[in-house]
């Protein structure tokens, strides 16, 4: 390996590469003329790239296992106006040789600052039972340890170290402001927003890549967080049943619709607000990340965005301060 790293964002067509990347996904597909090939997604903290294996498919399929880091030799090409890599050789790297920070980016905001903001939001909760529940949840050593580093998603939005913490603070701050605007129960909204993605600390695990855990695949974050919060409520003994009912409803309904994996649709104003702000924050983050992604300064449009199912117009309105 060379001393200076070849980042995904810097790949240039027509060049040979010899570098280490994380395997995000790998699928065996069939060529039109017959015979298998491998379609892979390779990545580092600057982005992802499609890679193809045309030869030694069976052997390299064993090496190119999602979640691993591999040393790759190949050539960068341009196909249909997009960069891709044709992999000639690949070798898995031992864990002790892998610097995970090279392959998954981190929040631009320090986790310690985000955690301080989260605790300040809890302090603002006036209803004593909800405030006590929130302190009990977030003072749990495992919750604190995992929440500070967990991503909010595998790929769609806030898919980086401490992304869950950034997303949660953003959703809660915006939801509290809107709760005041609509004269809703701000304490319930804050509690629901802070807890709405708690289960992701057990659903996802982060290393050189972001992967689903076995519990994440089998159970999902909504059931896991609901069960966990229910256990904490039971420990409090005198927690009011109506608060329990409405809070757990927010957790179970925050995906909004059945087709998006929501066991319930929002049936209270507070649940509807948390769902809408969660959706807003994830979509806005996806759009802003697409606009900010590396690309030609002259390019008016981003590549196709999976979370928004469209290309995004990158050019920003003129600003008097720019002159």
C-alpha positions in Angstrom: 0.0 0.0 0.0 1.2 3.5 -0.8 1.8 6.1 1.9 -1.0 8.4 0.7 -4.4 6.9 0.7 -6.6 6.7 -2.4 -10.0 7.8 -1.1 -13.2 6.7 -2.9 -14.0 10.4 -3.6 -10.7 10.8 -5.5 -11.0 7.8 -7.8 -10.2 8.8 -11.4 -11.2 6.8 -14.5 -8.3 5.1 -16.3 -6.1 4.7 -13.3 -5.0 1.5 -11.5 -5.6 1.3 -7.8 -4.1 -0.7 -4.9 -5.9 0.2 -1.7 -8.0 -1.1 1.2 -11.8 -0.6 1.3 -14.7 -1.9 3.3 -17.1 -4.3 1.5 -20.6 -2.9 1.9 -22.4 -5.5 -0.2 -21.6 -8.4 -2.6 -24.0 -10.2 -5.0 -23.5 -12.9 -7.5 -25.2 -12.1 -10.7 -25.5 -13.7 -14.2 -24.0 -12.2 -17.3 -26.3 -11.8 -20.3 -24.2 -14.2 -22.3 -24.0 -16.7 -19.4 -21.7 -17.2 -16.5 -21.5 -15.4 -13.1 -20.0 -12.2 -12.0 -19.8 -10.3 -8.7 -21.4 -6.9 -8.2 -19.9 -5.3 -5.1 -20.2 -2.0 -3.2 -16.8 -0.8 -1.8 -16.6 2.1 0.6 -14.5 4.3 2.9 -15.5 7.3 5.0 -15.6 9.5 1.9 -18.2 7.5 0.0 -19.0 4.3 -1.9 -18.3 2.9 -5.3 -19.7 0.1 -7.4 -17.1 -2.6 -8.2 -17.3 -5.7 -10.5 -15.5 -9.0 -10.5 -15.4 -10.8 -13.9 -12.8 -13.5 -13.2 -12.2 -15.9 -10.3 -15.7 -15.2 -9.1 -16.1 -18.1 -6.8 -12.8 -17.6 -5.0 -13.2 -13.8 -4.6 -16.8 -14.2 -3.4 -15.4 -15.9 -0.3 -13.0 -13.0 0.2 -15.4 -10.2 -0.5 -17.6 -10.7 2.5 -19.8 -7.8 3.5 -18.5 -6.1 6.6 -14.9 -7.0 6.0 -12.0 -4.8 4.9 -10.1 -6.0 1.8 -6.9 -5.0 0.0 -8.0 -4.5 -3.6 -6.1 -4.3 -6.9 -8.0 -3.2 -9.9 -8.8 -0.5 -12.4 -11.1 2.5 -12.2 -13.4 3.0 -15.2 -16.3 5.2 -16.2 -19.5 3.5 -17.3 -22.8 5.4 -18.0 -21.3 8.6 -16.6 -20.5 6.9 -13.3 -17.2 5.7 -11.7 -16.8 1.9 -11.2 -13.9 -0.4 -10.2 -13.0 -3.6 -12.0 -11.4 -5.8 -9.3 -8.5 -8.0 -10.4 -7.4 -9.2 -6.9 -8.6 -8.9 -3.4 -7.3 -10.1 0.0 -9.0 -9.8 3.4 -7.2 -7.8 6.0 -6.8 -9.0 9.6 -8.8 -7.0 12.1 -5.7 -5.8 13.9 -4.6 -4.1 10.7 -7.9 -2.2 10.2 -8.3 1.4 11.3 -12.1 1.6 11.4 -12.1 5.4 11.3 -10.9 5.2 7.7 -14.1 3.4 6.6 -17.0 5.0 8.5 -17.2 8.7 9.0 -18.3 10.4 12.2 -20.7 13.2 13.0 -19.3 16.6 12.4 -20.5 17.5 15.9 -18.6 16.2 18.9 -20.5 13.4 20.7 -19.9 14.9 24.1 -21.6 18.1 23.0 -24.6 16.2 21.5 -24.9 14.2 24.7 -24.9 17.4 26.7 -27.7 18.7 24.5 -29.7 15.5 25.0 -29.4 15.7 28.8 -30.5 19.4 28.7 -33.6 18.4 26.7 -34.4 15.9 29.5 -33.9 18.6 32.1 -36.6 20.7 30.3 -39.3 18.0 30.8 -41.7 19.2 33.5 -43.7 16.1 34.0 -41.8 14.3 36.8 -42.6 10.7 35.8 -41.5 11.2 32.2 -38.4 13.0 33.4 -37.5 10.2 35.8 -38.1 7.6 33.1 -35.8 9.4 30.6 -33.0 9.8 33.2 -33.3 6.1 34.1 -33.1 5.1 30.4 -30.2 7.3 29.4 -28.2 6.8 32.6 -28.1 3.1 31.8 -24.4 2.4 31.2 -25.0 0.2 28.1 -27.5 2.7 26.6 -25.1 5.6 27.1 -22.1 3.7 25.7 -23.9 2.5 22.6 -26.0 5.6 22.0 -22.9 7.9 21.8 -21.5 5.9 18.8 -24.5 4.3 17.1 -25.5 5.2 13.5 -29.1 6.1 12.8 -29.3 3.9 9.7 -27.2 1.6 7.6 -27.2 3.8 4.5 -30.2 6.1 4.1 -29.6 9.0 6.6 -27.2 9.8 9.4 -25.4 6.6 8.5 -22.2 7.4 10.4 -20.7 7.1 13.9 -22.8 9.1 16.4 -25.5 9.6 13.7 -28.2 8.4 16.0 -27.3 10.9 18.6 -27.2 13.7 16.1 -30.6 12.7 14.6 -32.2 12.3 18.0 -31.2 15.7 19.2 -32.2 17.3 16.0 -35.7 15.6 15.9 -36.3 16.4 19.6 -35.3 20.1 19.3 -37.5 20.6 16.2 -40.4 18.6 17.6 -40.4 20.6 20.9 -40.5 23.9 18.9 -43.5 22.6 16.9 -45.2 21.2 20.0 -45.2 24.7 21.5 -46.5 26.1 18.2 -49.4 23.7 18.1 -50.0 23.8 21.8 -49.4 20.0 22.3 -48.0 18.2 25.3 -44.4 19.2 25.0 -43.2 16.8 27.7 -44.7 13.8 25.9 -43.3 14.9 22.5 -39.8 15.3 24.0 -40.0 11.9 25.7 -41.3 10.2 22.5 -38.7 12.0 20.3 -35.8 11.1 22.5 -36.8 7.4 22.7 -38.2 7.0 19.1 -35.0 5.3 17.7 -33.5 3.9 20.9 -33.7 0.4 19.6 -31.2 1.2 16.9 -28.4 0.8 19.4 -29.2 -2.9 19.4 -30.4 -3.1 15.8 -27.2 -1.9 14.2 -23.5 -2.4 14.9 -20.7 -0.3 13.6 -17.2 -1.3 12.7 -15.5 -0.7 9.3 -19.1 -0.9 8.0 -22.6 -0.5 9.5 -24.3 -3.9 9.6 -27.5 -5.3 11.1 -27.2 -7.4 14.2 -29.1 -10.8 14.5 -31.6 -9.1 16.8 -31.9 -6.2 14.4 -32.8 -8.6 11.5 -35.1 -10.8 13.6 -36.8 -8.2 15.9 -36.2 -4.6 14.6 -35.7 -1.5 16.6 -39.4 -0.6 17.3 -40.2 -3.8 19.3 -36.8 -3.7 21.0 -37.1 -0.2 22.3 -40.7 -0.6 23.3 -39.9 -3.7 25.4 -36.9 -1.9 27.0 -38.9 1.2 27.8 -41.8 -0.9 29.2 -39.3 -2.7 31.5 -38.0 0.7 32.8 -41.6 1.9 33.4 -42.3 -1.3 35.4 -39.3 -0.5 37.6 -40.8 2.9 38.5 -43.9 1.1 39.9 -46.2 4.2 40.1 -45.8 5.4 36.5 -49.3 6.6 35.4 -51.0 4.2 33.0 -52.1 6.9 30.6 -48.6 8.3 30.2 -47.4 4.7 29.6 -50.1 4.1 27.0 -49.4 7.3 25.0 -45.6 7.1 25.2 -45.5 3.5 24.0 -47.9 4.5 21.2 -45.5 7.1 20.0 -42.7 4.5 19.8 -44.9 2.0 18.0 -46.3 4.5 15.5 -43.3 6.6 14.6 -42.8 5.0 11.2 -46.3 6.4 10.3 -47.7 3.7 8.0 -48.0 0.0 8.0 -46.0 -0.4 4.8 -43.1 1.3 6.4 -43.0 -1.2 9.3 -45.2 0.7 11.7 -47.3 -1.6 13.9 -49.6 1.3 14.5 -50.4 4.5 12.7 -50.3 7.8 14.8 -53.5 8.2 16.7 -52.6 11.1 18.9 -51.4 14.6 18.0 -48.1 14.0 19.8 -47.5 10.7 17.9 -48.3 12.3 14.6 -45.8 15.2 15.3 -43.0 12.9 16.3 -43.5 10.8 13.1 -43.6 13.8 10.9 -40.5 15.5 12.4 -38.6 12.1 12.3 -39.5 11.8 8.6 -38.6 15.5 7.9 -35.2 15.2 9.6 -34.3 12.0 7.8 -35.3 13.3 4.4 -33.7 16.7 4.9 -30.5 15.1 6.1 -30.5 12.8 3.0 -31.0 15.8 0.7 -28.3 17.9 2.3 -25.9 15.0 2.3 -26.5 14.4 -1.4 -25.9 18.1 -2.2 -22.7 18.2 -0.1 -21.3 15.0 -1.5 -18.2 15.2 -3.6 -18.8 16.0 -7.2 -18.0 18.4 -10.0 -18.7 22.0 -8.9 -20.4 22.5 -12.2 -22.8 19.5 -11.8 -26.3 20.8 -11.4 -27.7 17.5 -10.2 -26.7 14.8 -7.7 -26.7 11.1 -8.5 -30.0 9.4 -7.8 -30.9 9.5 -4.1 -32.3 6.3 -2.7 -34.0 7.9 0.3 -35.8 10.5 -1.7 -36.1 8.5 -4.9 -35.0 11.4 -7.1 -32.0 13.4 -8.3 -31.4 16.6 -6.2 -30.7 20.0 -7.7 -27.4 21.0 -6.2 -27.2 24.7 -7.1 -28.1 27.1 -4.3 -30.0 30.4 -4.6 -27.8 33.5 -5.0 -26.9 35.3 -1.8 -26.1 38.9 -1.5 -23.2 38.0 0.8 -21.6 35.9 -1.9 -20.8 39.1 -4.0 
